[in-house]
Amino acid sequence: MSGRTLISSGSYLEPVIGFSRAVRVGNIVSVGGTAPIAAGGGTAAKGDVYGQTRRCLEIIEKALRDAGSRLEDVTRTRIILTDIARWEDAARAHAEAFGSIRPVTTTMAVTAFVDPDWLVELEVDAVIPA
């Protein structure tokens, strides 16, 4: 696969902001800040950092698959929280997905996300083996 492939998750914000859920160029896949949007819309697992992190990871895993990649190809993750004191809840969900893959990761806090019900967003980068 060559060129640039844009992957959509169907988020209502993609056309508003002008972004793709993921972009693949060659064997590199970048998945942007992924919020815990429920399958039917709205926010998944309101008030639950662990549940929201799991939902973000589900969306990310689908975006990776759509780009021809998988969790095992992930080299970097970023966990972004509105309350850094709740990092362990996000870390537990992250470890369930990446415990044996062990990408590099950064955990950080921000003041807020676009939707005040979102407590966490995740980003990942992947390199698909040749």
C-alpha positions, 0 to 999 in steps of 0.5 A: 500500500502506498500513498495516503489512506484516510480512515474514518470512525464516523465521528460527527466531529471529523468533518467539523474539525477536518480530521481523520480517525487514522492516517496510513502512509506506507507502513506507518499508521497514526491514530488521533485523539480518540474519545469514548464515543458510544456506538450509538452516539453520546459518551460511553461509560459516563464517569468511568475512566476505565470503561471510557479507556476500554471504549477508546481502545475498541475504536482504535483497534477498529481503526488500526484494522481498517488501516491494515494494522493491529494492536501488536503493531503499535509502537507509541501510545498517549493516554490523556486524562482530565484528572491525572489522579485517575491514571490507574484506571486508564492504565489498567485498561491500557495494560489489558490491551498492551501488557504483552506488546509494551509500546512506549507511552505517555500519560498526561492531563489536560484541562478539558476535552470538547465534550465535558463527559469525556474523561480520557482520550488515547492516541496511538502510532503503529508501524506495520512490519514489512 
